[in-house]
């Protein structure tokens, strides 16, 4: 199962992360915003940087890694598609988020 989502709208990064966190909370999961290289990022800083560039951001998506909250061996495995469906059911205008289709060991 996929454990990551790609976010391609840095101008709406905070709202996207908030919508994903809301859906993840219901599933007892957490979302961790990162750069494509795996470095943690602050959604507010991504938006500030995007605004400083006039709304244009370098062509590099950000990653949202999905993890199970706490240590719960009986918890369901994370599923990026399930999280995205849930978030979109509550936020139909959620754009700029897609499944991570990049071939990575943890995706």
Secondary structure, DSSP 8 states (H G I E B T S, - for coil): ---EEEE--GGGHHHHHHHHHHHHHHHTEEEEEE-TTS-B--HHHHHHHHHHTTT---S--EEEEEEESS--TTS----HHHHHHHHHHH-TT--SEEE--S--TT-
